Amino acid sequence: MTKSEDDVNDVNVYELWESSGINAEYGGDKRHPQCKNGGWPTDLPTASIIFCFHNENLIVLLRSIYSVLMRTPPELLADIIVVDDASVEEKHPDIKQPLDDMVALMGGKVKVLRLDQRSGLIKARMAGAAYSTGEFLVFFDAHIECSYGWLEPMVERVYHNPSTVVCPCIDIIKHDTMEYPNNAQQEIQKGGFHWGLIYKWIPLNATQRALGITAPQASATMAGGLFGMSRDYFYQLGTYDEDMKIWGGENLEISFRVREIYLMFCECKLNL
């Protein structure tokens, strides 16, 4: 691969050249020390991880998949469903057969589901959910990396209360250098919205901060890119509104139907 102007471009908006040269373990375990305590129940439900993409860069997509495989307990991972929302082969030929060839080497838990026509994020996620087999559904953007210990606290919260939705702490990867700074002390915020129905982050109040960095925090809404919930509860809610064609607003729409949303700020970190 040679560096070109397209490596930082309007399509991906991140540095492909830098990303292609980084070892999959480059981030290390940057969780807060208090977040490394175990003690999870031994009978947690299995999880299905659902990635949806359209014309995603292959290297970044593979990094997302490998991070799940490397940092998820095998006994908790039912499958990883990679939904291709009709990517254009002429523009991204490596996202077709080369992706299939790589997935064939991943041991059987990773499955590619290709949609025949462009359907949009909502229908792509619903197709992925229907194709998956896990008891716990996790929906991810296709350009993330899971940190160590990311899944167990999410699943445990739903294990104790199936009518909750859990969202991970989202660390930041710098888009131009792909640097992953230590975000363990980042300011904790919860989800809200403007009256124009635009999602926004809201700082916790003093009472919420006093609960500690490892405490799950209740939130009125969630960001739409990264969250998990019980399969049964997802379908009990009626899944997504199929008439929502593209991303934007679906996170608030489903938030208003959810009984409880918890943000798992410390123990399950993801990098975006």
C-alpha positions as CSV (number, residue, x, y, z in Angstrom):
1,M,0.0,0.0,0.0
2,T,1.3,3.4,-0.9
3,K,0.2,6.7,0.7
4,S,-2.0,9.0,-1.4
5,E,-4.4,11.9,-1.0
6,D,-7.2,9.3,-0.7
7,D,-5.8,8.0,2.5
8,V,-7.4,11.0,4.3
9,N,-10.6,11.5,2.4
10,D,-14.2,12.6,2.4
11,V,-15.5,9.0,2.3
12,N,-13.8,7.5,5.4
13,V,-12.7,10.7,7.2
14,Y,-9.8,8.9,8.9
15,E,-6.2,8.2,8.1
16,L,-6.1,4.9,6.2
17,W,-2.3,5.0,5.8
18,E,-1.7,5.2,9.5
19,S,-4.4,2.6,10.3
20,S,-2.9,0.1,7.8
21,G,0.5,0.1,9.6
22,I,-0.7,-0.3,13.2
23,N,-0.5,-3.6,15.1
24,A,-3.9,-4.9,16.2
25,E,-2.7,-4.8,19.8
26,Y,-1.4,-1.3,19.7
27,G,-3.9,0.2,22.1
28,G,-3.2,-2.1,25.1
29,D,-5.4,-2.3,28.2
30,K,-6.1,1.3,29.1
31,R,-9.0,0.7,31.5
32,H,-9.1,2.4,34.9
33,P,-7.6,0.1,37.5
34,Q,-11.0,-0.1,39.3
35,C,-12.5,-1.4,36.0
36,K,-10.4,-4.6,36.0
37,N,-12.3,-6.5,38.7
38,G,-13.9,-9.7,37.5
39,G,-16.4,-11.7,39.4
40,W,-19.0,-12.1,36.6
41,P,-21.7,-14.8,36.8
42,T,-20.7,-18.1,35.2
43,D,-24.0,-18.4,33.2
44,L,-24.1,-15.2,31.3
45,P,-26.0,-15.3,28.0
46,T,-24.1,-15.6,24.7
47,A,-23.8,-12.5,22.5
48,S,-24.1,-11.8,18.8
49,I,-22.1,-8.8,17.5
50,I,-23.6,-7.1,14.5
51,F,-21.5,-4.8,12.2
52,C,-23.2,-3.0,9.3
53,F,-21.3,-1.3,6.6
54,H,-21.5,0.3,3.1
55,N,-18.2,0.8,1.3
56,E,-16.2,0.5,4.5
57,N,-12.4,0.3,4.2
58,L,-11.4,-3.4,4.5
59,I,-8.5,-2.8,6.9
60,V,-10.6,-0.9,9.3
61,L,-13.4,-3.4,9.1
62,L,-11.0,-6.3,9.8
63,R,-9.5,-4.4,12.8
64,S,-13.1,-4.1,14.2
65,I,-13.8,-7.8,13.7
66,Y,-10.4,-9.0,15.1
67,S,-10.8,-6.8,18.2
68,V,-14.0,-8.6,19.0
69,L,-12.4,-12.0,18.4
70,M,-9.3,-11.3,20.5
71,R,-11.0,-9.6,23.4
72,T,-14.2,-11.5,23.9
73,P,-14.4,-14.7,26.0
74,P,-15.1,-17.5,23.4
75,E,-17.8,-19.0,25.6
76,L,-19.8,-15.8,25.4
77,L,-19.4,-15.2,21.7
78,A,-22.2,-16.8,19.7
79,D,-21.3,-15.2,16.4
80,I,-20.2,-12.0,14.6
81,I,-22.6,-10.9,11.8
82,V,-21.0,-8.6,9.2
83,V,-23.8,-7.1,7.1
84,D,-22.8,-5.6,3.7
85,D,-25.4,-3.1,2.8
86,A,-24.8,-3.4,-1.0
87,S,-21.3,-2.0,-1.1
88,V,-20.2,-1.0,-4.6
89,E,-17.6,-3.5,-5.8
90,E,-16.2,-1.2,-8.5
91,K,-15.2,1.3,-5.8
92,H,-14.2,-1.2,-3.1
93,P,-13.3,-4.5,-4.8
94,D,-11.5,-5.7,-1.6
95,I,-14.7,-5.6,0.4
96,K,-16.2,-8.5,-1.6
97,Q,-14.2,-11.7,-2.3
98,P,-11.1,-10.6,-0.2
99,L,-13.4,-10.1,2.8
100,D,-15.0,-13.5,2.2
101,D,-11.5,-15.1,2.0
102,M,-10.4,-13.5,5.3
103,V,-13.6,-14.5,7.1
104,A,-13.2,-18.1,6.0
105,L,-10.0,-18.2,8.1
106,M,-11.7,-16.9,11.3
107,G,-13.0,-20.1,12.6
108,G,-16.7,-20.1,11.7
109,K,-18.1,-17.6,14.2
110,V,-17.8,-14.7,11.7
111,K,-20.5,-14.7,9.0
112,V,-21.0,-12.2,6.1
113,L,-24.5,-11.3,5.2
114,R,-24.8,-9.4,1.9
115,L,-27.9,-7.5,1.1
116,D,-29.0,-7.5,-2.6
117,Q,-29.9,-3.8,-2.7
118,R,-29.1,-0.7,-0.6
119,S,-31.4,-0.9,2.4
120,G,-30.0,1.6,4.9
121,L,-28.7,1.2,8.4
122,I,-32.0,0.3,10.1
123,K,-33.0,-2.6,7.8
124,A,-29.3,-3.8,7.7
125,R,-29.3,-4.0,11.5
126,M,-32.6,-5.8,11.5
127,A,-31.3,-8.3,8.9
128,G,-28.2,-8.9,11.0
129,A,-30.3,-9.4,14.1
130,A,-32.5,-12.0,12.4
131,Y,-29.4,-13.8,11.0
132,S,-27.7,-14.0,14.4
133,T,-28.1,-16.6,17.1
134,G,-27.0,-15.0,20.4
135,E,-29.3,-14.2,23.3
136,F,-27.7,-10.8,23.7
137,L,-27.5,-8.5,20.7
138,V,-24.7,-5.9,20.3
139,F,-24.9,-3.4,17.5
140,F,-21.6,-1.7,16.4
141,D,-20.4,0.7,13.8
142,A,-17.9,-0.9,11.5
143,H,-15.0,1.3,12.5
144,I,-14.5,0.6,16.2
145,E,-12.1,-1.4,18.3
146,C,-13.1,-3.3,21.5
147,S,-10.9,-2.9,24.5
148,Y,-10.3,-5.6,27.1
149,G,-13.2,-6.7,29.3
150,W,-15.7,-4.9,27.1
151,L,-18.5,-7.4,27.0
152,E,-18.9,-8.9,30.4
153,P,-20.3,-5.8,32.2
154,M,-22.7,-5.1,29.4
155,V,-24.1,-8.6,29.5
156,E,-24.2,-8.8,33.3
157,R,-26.4,-5.7,33.5
158,V,-29.0,-7.3,31.1
159,Y,-28.6,-10.6,32.9
160,H,-29.9,-9.0,36.1
161,N,-32.6,-6.9,34.3
162,P,-33.5,-8.0,30.7
163,S,-35.5,-4.8,30.1
164,T,-32.4,-2.6,30.0
165,V,-30.2,-1.3,27.2
166,V,-26.5,-0.8,27.9
167,C,-24.0,1.4,26.1
168,P,-20.3,1.3,26.5
169,C,-17.8,4.0,27.3
170,I,-16.6,5.4,24.0
171,D,-12.9,6.4,23.9
172,I,-11.6,8.4,21.0
173,I,-9.0,7.4,18.4
174,K,-7.5,10.4,16.7
175,H,-8.7,10.3,13.1
176,D,-5.6,11.9,11.6
177,T,-2.9,10.0,13.5
178,M,-4.8,6.9,14.7
179,E,-3.3,7.6,18.2
180,Y,-5.2,6.1,21.1
181,P,-4.6,8.3,24.1
182,N,-5.3,7.3,27.6
183,N,-9.0,8.2,28.1
184,A,-9.4,6.5,31.5
185,Q,-10.0,9.8,33.2
186,Q,-12.3,11.3,30.6
187,E,-15.2,13.3,31.7
188,I,-18.3,11.1,32.1
189,Q,-21.5,12.2,30.3
190,K,-24.9,10.8,29.7
191,G,-27.3,11.1,26.8
192,G,-30.0,13.8,26.3
193,F,-31.5,15.6,23.3
194,H,-32.4,19.0,22.0
195,W,-36.0,19.8,21.4
196,G,-35.2,19.5,17.7
197,L,-34.6,15.8,18.5
198,I,-30.9,16.0,18.1
199,Y,-28.9,13.8,20.4
200,K,-26.5,15.6,22.8
201,W,-24.1,14.7,25.6
202,I,-24.9,16.0,29.1
203,P,-22.4,16.1,32.0
204,L,-23.4,14.1,35.1
205,N,-24.4,16.0,38.2
206,A,-22.6,15.9,41.5
207,T,-24.8,13.1,42.9
208,Q,-24.2,10.9,39.8
209,R,-20.4,11.6,39.9
210,A,-20.3,10.6,43.5
211,L,-21.4,7.0,42.6
212,G,-17.9,6.5,41.2
213,I,-16.3,5.9,37.9
214,T,-17.2,2.2,37.8
215,A,-20.9,2.7,38.5
216,P,-23.4,2.3,35.6
217,Q,-25.2,5.6,35.0
218,A,-28.9,5.9,34.0
219,S,-29.4,7.9,30.9
220,A,-32.5,9.2,29.1
221,T,-31.2,8.5,25.6
222,M,-28.3,6.7,24.0
223,A,-26.0,7.3,21.0
224,G,-27.0,5.0,18.2
225,G,-23.7,3.5,17.1
226,L,-22.8,1.2,20.0
227,F,-25.2,-0.6,22.3
228,G,-26.4,-3.9,23.5
229,M,-29.7,-5.5,24.6
230,S,-31.5,-8.8,25.1
231,R,-32.7,-10.3,21.9
232,D,-36.1,-11.0,23.4
233,Y,-36.4,-7.4,24.6
234,F,-35.4,-6.1,21.2
235,Y,-38.2,-7.9,19.5
236,Q,-40.6,-7.2,22.4
237,L,-40.0,-3.5,21.7
238,G,-40.9,-4.0,18.1
239,T,-37.3,-3.6,16.9
240,Y,-36.6,-0.5,14.8
241,D,-39.0,1.5,12.8
242,E,-38.5,0.1,9.3
243,D,-39.6,3.3,7.7
244,M,-36.4,5.1,9.0
245,K,-34.2,4.8,5.9
246,I,-30.8,6.2,7.1
247,W,-29.0,6.8,10.3
248,G,-29.9,9.8,12.4
249,G,-32.9,9.9,14.8
250,E,-33.3,6.1,15.2
251,N,-31.4,6.2,18.5
252,L,-33.8,8.7,20.0
253,E,-36.8,6.9,18.6
254,I,-35.9,3.6,20.2
255,S,-34.7,5.3,23.4
256,F,-38.2,6.6,24.0
257,R,-39.5,3.0,24.0
258,V,-36.9,1.6,26.3
259,R,-37.6,1.2,29.9
260,E,-34.1,1.8,31.2
261,I,-30.8,2.8,29.6
262,Y,-27.5,2.4,31.4
263,L,-24.2,3.8,30.2
264,M,-21.3,1.4,31.2
265,F,-18.7,4.1,31.4
266,C,-15.7,2.4,32.8
267,E,-15.7,-1.3,32.4
268,C,-16.6,-1.8,28.8
269,K,-14.5,0.6,26.8
270,L,-14.6,0.9,23.0
271,N,-12.5,3.1,20.7
272,L,-14.0,5.0,17.9
